[in-house]
Amino acid sequence: MLTAPQVRAARALLGWSQTELSTASGISVPTIKRMEGAIGPGRSAADNVQAIRAALEAAGVIFIDDDDEGPGVRLKKVSL
């Protein structure tokens, strides 16, 4: 499950605006705003969630599943 805080944190790690995420994912800015403003489990369409997740992962974000410490995000290690 992808949470609103994870999406916001992933954008912050990348330095992306909602507009940049919209361009990368093909999801409208108003939809992204609604998703990021959700409290609790998201109710967004599965296709929208998948498109946003795919765009962020393609940019180097790794999503950490919910465990005892809670869900999170981090960036992939860059190979030189």
C-alpha positions as CSV (number, residue, x, y, z in Angstrom):
1,M,0.0,0.0,0.0
2,L,1.3,3.5,-0.9
3,T,0.5,6.1,1.7
4,A,0.1,9.9,1.3
5,P,3.1,10.6,3.5
6,Q,5.2,8.3,1.4
7,V,4.3,10.1,-1.8
8,R,5.1,13.5,-0.3
9,A,8.4,12.2,1.1
10,A,9.3,10.6,-2.2
11,R,8.7,13.9,-4.0
12,A,10.7,15.7,-1.4
13,L,13.7,13.3,-1.8
14,L,13.6,13.9,-5.6
15,G,13.0,17.7,-5.2
16,W,9.9,17.3,-7.4
17,S,6.9,19.5,-7.4
18,Q,3.4,18.1,-7.9
19,T,3.5,19.3,-11.5
20,E,6.7,17.3,-12.1
21,L,5.2,14.2,-10.6
22,S,2.1,14.8,-12.8
23,T,4.3,15.0,-15.9
24,A,6.3,11.8,-15.0
25,S,3.2,9.8,-14.0
26,G,0.5,11.0,-16.4
27,I,-1.8,11.7,-13.4
28,S,-3.4,15.1,-13.0
29,V,-2.2,17.6,-10.4
30,P,-5.6,17.8,-8.7
31,T,-5.6,14.0,-8.4
32,I,-2.1,14.1,-6.9
33,K,-3.2,16.8,-4.5
34,R,-6.1,14.7,-3.3
35,M,-3.9,11.6,-2.9
36,E,-1.3,13.5,-0.9
37,G,-3.9,15.1,1.3
38,A,-5.5,11.8,2.2
39,I,-5.6,10.8,5.9
40,G,-5.4,7.0,6.5
41,P,-5.4,4.4,3.8
42,G,-5.8,6.0,0.3
43,R,-8.9,5.5,-1.7
44,S,-7.4,6.4,-5.1
45,A,-8.0,4.3,-8.1
46,A,-5.4,1.4,-8.3
47,D,-4.3,2.6,-11.7
48,N,-3.4,6.1,-10.4
49,V,-1.5,4.7,-7.4
50,Q,0.4,2.3,-9.7
51,A,1.3,5.1,-12.2
52,I,2.6,7.4,-9.4
53,R,4.5,4.5,-7.7
54,A,6.1,3.6,-11.1
55,A,7.1,7.1,-11.9
56,L,8.7,7.6,-8.5
57,E,10.5,4.2,-8.6
58,A,11.8,5.0,-12.1
59,A,13.3,8.2,-10.6
60,G,15.2,6.1,-8.0
61,V,12.8,6.0,-5.0
62,I,12.5,2.8,-3.0
63,F,9.3,2.3,-1.0
64,I,9.7,0.6,2.4
65,D,6.7,-1.5,3.4
66,D,4.9,-0.9,6.7
67,D,6.5,-2.8,9.5
68,D,6.9,-2.2,13.3
69,E,8.5,1.1,12.5
70,G,6.0,2.2,9.9
71,P,6.3,2.8,6.1
72,G,9.0,4.9,4.5
73,V,11.0,5.8,1.4
74,R,14.6,6.1,0.5
75,L,16.7,6.7,-2.7
76,K,18.5,3.9,-4.5
77,K,22.3,3.9,-4.1
78,V,23.9,5.5,-7.2
79,S,26.6,3.3,-8.8
80,L,29.6,5.2,-10.1
